[in-house]
Amino acid sequence: MKPLFAVVALCGFIVSHSQAQDKLTPQAAVEIATEAYIYGYSLITTEVTRVQMSNAPKIEGFSGPMGQFVNVKRYPPADYRGVSAPNADTLYSVTWLDLAEPQVFSHPDMGKRFYLFELVDLWMTAFNSPGSRTQGGDAANYLFTGPDWKGEVPAGMKHIPVATRYMVILGRTYADGTEKDYEAVNALQAQYKITPLSAWGKTYVYKAPPVNPNPGFSMTDKPQQAILDLGTEGYFNLMAQLMGSSAPPAKADAPILARMAKIGIVPGKPFEMSKLEPAVQAALQDLPKTALEKIGAGKSSLGEVKNGWLITKGLGEYGTDYMKRAVVAAFGWPANREKDAVYPYTETDSDGKTLTGASKYTLTFPQGQTPPVNGFWSITMYEIDQGWWFVLNPLNKFTVSLRNNPQLNTDGSLTLYFQNESPGKEKEANWLPAPKGPFILMMRMYGPKETTPSILNGSWTPPVVKKSE
């Protein structure tokens, strides 16, 4: 851990906290605290997710101890509530790493199969993305090192420095949903390995780190609820602790760090509500709720709306766009770089009304105008409940795509159906079952084409969703 004076000097500010607090009105304090809450939401979400997923003695479900891959052998089940907006196109392979010691990640030859290993630090920055686009199908070894590491990189390794002590590898390997293909992917997953640098080239026997019996928040609630339950003081305490140790703030964050210091939020220093003026303390009691409402209202920061679809731009790497980062943390933790994947989504029909299972909808791609991708595309439906989750349905079907062998119209166009009841047996390959209440549709475009027609340059846009009844 860096000494507090070093962190303060690095960030370029020295503030007399007691003097600054004396001059703050409750309204000014709330404004700063709201900004701070939004700034830290990606960090807190990632940390809570890390602990909930890795503070475990063995692999069970989607959780497993630090430094060991959890390979999901089938698509997530309908009742999965771990990571918001899960997918049913690829099989996840996830491991959290502690870079107190450098770690080596190895994967085998992947052939022509689509795969992506999203690398995310504690601030939820997708700092690299080994995969089909960047690596091709060749086998590879990657060396991950934490802040301030100095040493030699062994031959045959690609060195990727990481800005925080902890990181996650969120791997996705395409699977078509058949038993035969599941088994082929499972064989690849079994070869995804993590090796401490000190054990490279030696016989290495993995040993799980000890479990923390009291992490300070719920291990079973959804991350969003666990964070809300921290309250104002608990939230800012955890945030300050992380910034002073495993997640040093970026240099570009100096302005917001200076503002946060005015209410006593300083990297490495406890945040104590009792040291604030009574009127300020009272004003901050409901901060988590109001800040989350503001985050929810900030969805438009993710990109631009076309044909009712919000087309995201510049996700994964946020710079000082803290609102965009917070929205992603709340509704789609984490996000890929746009060259790897783009996820347009819509909550409304052509009339601007909320999508709901009480109505029926269609979406039609004209002939030859399905999503332009180098990888593949799909559309997933989610019901909304403090996050976006699969819709329970009798078909156990969460996506619709070309792998469902949908029926084309006589003119070569493709019409998809989104409704609660079946549109008829002959159309079920084109159907995605909806809940009775509100839902969203998310289009996943893996490996979007960069030349026209392309969603990246705006020359291709998803068609509008039309209400049919």
Secondary structure as the mmCIF struct_conf table of DSSP 4:
data_model
#
loop_
_struct_conf.conf_type_id
_struct_conf.id
_struct_conf.beg_label_comp_id
_struct_conf.beg_label_asym_id
_struct_conf.beg_label_seq_id
_struct_conf.end_label_comp_id
_struct_conf.end_label_asym_id
_struct_conf.end_label_seq_id
HELX_RH_AL_P HELX_RH_AL_P1 LEU A 4 CYS A 11
TURN_TY1_P TURN_TY1_P1 GLY A 12 GLY A 12
HELX_RH_AL_P HELX_RH_AL_P2 HIS A 17 LYS A 23
HELX_RH_AL_P HELX_RH_AL_P3 PRO A 26 SER A 54
BEND BEND1 PRO A 57 LYS A 58
STRN STRN1 GLU A 60 GLU A 60
TURN_TY1_P TURN_TY1_P2 GLY A 61 PHE A 62
STRN STRN2 SER A 63 SER A 63
TURN_TY1_P TURN_TY1_P3 MET A 66 GLY A 67
BEND BEND2 GLN A 68 GLN A 68
STRN STRN3 VAL A 70 ASN A 71
BEND BEND3 ARG A 74 ARG A 74
HELX_LH_PP_P HELX_LH_PP_P1 TYR A 75 PRO A 77
TURN_TY1_P TURN_TY1_P4 ALA A 78 ASP A 79
BEND BEND4 GLY A 82 ALA A 85
BEND BEND5 ALA A 88 ASP A 89
STRN STRN4 THR A 90 ASP A 98
TURN_TY1_P TURN_TY1_P5 LEU A 99 ALA A 100
BEND BEND6 GLU A 101 GLU A 101
STRN STRN5 GLN A 103 HIS A 107
TURN_TY1_P TURN_TY1_P6 GLY A 111 LYS A 112
STRN STRN6 TYR A 115 ASP A 121
TURN_TY1_P TURN_TY1_P7 LEU A 122 TRP A 123
STRN STRN7 ALA A 126 ASN A 128
STRN STRN8 GLY A 131 GLY A 131
HELX_RH_AL_P HELX_RH_AL_P4 SER A 132 GLN A 135
TURN_TY1_P TURN_TY1_P8 GLY A 136 GLY A 137
STRN STRN9 ALA A 140 THR A 145
TURN_TY1_P TURN_TY1_P9 PRO A 147 ASP A 148
HELX_LH_PP_P HELX_LH_PP_P2 GLU A 152 PRO A 154
TURN_TY1_P TURN_TY1_P10 ALA A 155 GLY A 156
STRN STRN10 LYS A 158 PRO A 161
BEND BEND7 ALA A 163 ARG A 165
STRN STRN11 TYR A 166 TYR A 174
BEND BEND8 GLY A 177 THR A 178
HELX_RH_AL_P HELX_RH_AL_P5 GLU A 179 GLN A 189
TURN_TY1_P TURN_TY1_P11 ALA A 190 GLN A 191
STRN STRN12 LYS A 193 PRO A 196
HELX_RH_3T_P HELX_RH_3T_P1 LEU A 197 ALA A 199
TURN_TY1_P TURN_TY1_P12 TRP A 200 GLY A 201
BEND BEND9 LYS A 202 LYS A 202
HELX_LH_PP_P HELX_LH_PP_P3 ALA A 208 VAL A 211
BEND BEND10 PRO A 213 PRO A 213
BEND BEND11 GLY A 216 PHE A 217
BEND BEND12 MET A 219 ASP A 221
HELX_RH_AL_P HELX_RH_AL_P6 PRO A 223 LEU A 228
TURN_TY1_P TURN_TY1_P13 ASP A 229 LEU A 230
HELX_RH_AL_P HELX_RH_AL_P7 GLY A 231 MET A 243
TURN_TY1_P TURN_TY1_P14 GLY A 244 SER A 246
BEND BEND13 ALA A 247 ALA A 247
HELX_LH_PP_P HELX_LH_PP_P4 PRO A 248 ALA A 250
HELX_RH_3T_P HELX_RH_3T_P2 LYS A 251 ASP A 253
HELX_RH_AL_P HELX_RH_AL_P8 ALA A 254 ALA A 261
TURN_TY1_P TURN_TY1_P15 LYS A 262 GLY A 264
STRN STRN13 VAL A 266 VAL A 266
TURN_TY1_P TURN_TY1_P16 PRO A 267 GLY A 268
STRN STRN14 LYS A 269 LYS A 269
HELX_RH_3T_P HELX_RH_3T_P3 MET A 273 LYS A 275
BEND BEND14 LEU A 276 LEU A 276
HELX_RH_AL_P HELX_RH_AL_P9 PRO A 278 ALA A 283
TURN_TY1_P TURN_TY1_P17 LEU A 284 ASP A 286
HELX_RH_AL_P HELX_RH_AL_P10 LEU A 287 ALA A 297
HELX_RH_3T_P HELX_RH_3T_P4 GLY A 298 LEU A 302
STRN STRN15 GLY A 303 LYS A 306
TURN_TY1_P TURN_TY1_P18 ASN A 307 GLY A 308
STRN STRN16 TRP A 309 THR A 312
BEND BEND15 GLY A 314 GLY A 314
BEND BEND16 GLY A 316 GLY A 316
TURN_TY1_P TURN_TY1_P19 GLY A 319 THR A 320
HELX_RH_AL_P HELX_RH_AL_P11 TYR A 322 PHE A 331
BEND BEND17 GLY A 332 PRO A 334
TURN_TY1_P TURN_TY1_P20 GLU A 338 ASP A 340
STRN STRN17 ALA A 341 VAL A 342
STRN STRN18 TYR A 345 THR A 346
BEND BEND18 GLU A 347 GLU A 347
STRN STRN19 THR A 348 THR A 348
TURN_TY1_P TURN_TY1_P21 SER A 350 ASP A 351
BEND BEND19 GLY A 352 GLY A 352
HELX_LH_PP_P HELX_LH_PP_P5 LYS A 353 LYS A 353
STRN STRN20 THR A 354 THR A 354
HELX_LH_PP_P HELX_LH_PP_P6 LEU A 355 LEU A 355
STRN STRN21 THR A 356 THR A 356
TURN_TY1_P TURN_TY1_P22 GLY A 357 ALA A 358
BEND BEND20 SER A 359 SER A 359
STRN STRN22 TYR A 361 PHE A 365
HELX_LH_PP_P HELX_LH_PP_P7 PRO A 366 PRO A 366
TURN_TY1_P TURN_TY1_P23 GLN A 367 GLY A 368
BEND BEND21 THR A 370 THR A 370
STRN STRN23 VAL A 373 ILE A 384
BEND BEND22 ASP A 385 GLY A 387
STRN STRN24 TRP A 388 PHE A 390
HELX_LH_PP_P HELX_LH_PP_P8 VAL A 391 LEU A 392
TURN_TY1_P TURN_TY1_P24 PRO A 394 LEU A 395
STRN STRN25 THR A 399 VAL A 400
BEND BEND23 SER A 401 SER A 401
HELX_RH_3T_P HELX_RH_3T_P5 LEU A 402 ASN A 404
HELX_LH_PP_P HELX_LH_PP_P9 PRO A 406 GLN A 407
STRN STRN26 LEU A 408 LEU A 408
HELX_LH_PP_P HELX_LH_PP_P10 ASN A 409 ASN A 409
TURN_TY1_P TURN_TY1_P25 THR A 410 ASP A 411
BEND BEND24 GLY A 412 GLY A 412
STRN STRN27 LEU A 414 GLN A 419
BEND BEND25 ASN A 420 GLU A 421
BEND BEND26 PRO A 423 PRO A 423
HELX_RH_3T_P HELX_RH_3T_P6 LYS A 425 ASN A 430
STRN STRN28 TRP A 431 PRO A 433
BEND BEND27 LYS A 436 GLY A 437
STRN STRN29 PRO A 438 PRO A 438
STRN STRN30 PHE A 439 PRO A 448
BEND BEND28 GLU A 450 PRO A 453
TURN_TY1_P TURN_TY1_P26 ILE A 455 GLY A 458
BEND BEND29 SER A 459 SER A 459
HELX_LH_PP_P HELX_LH_PP_P11 PRO A 462 VAL A 465
STRN STRN31 LYS A 466 LYS A 467
#
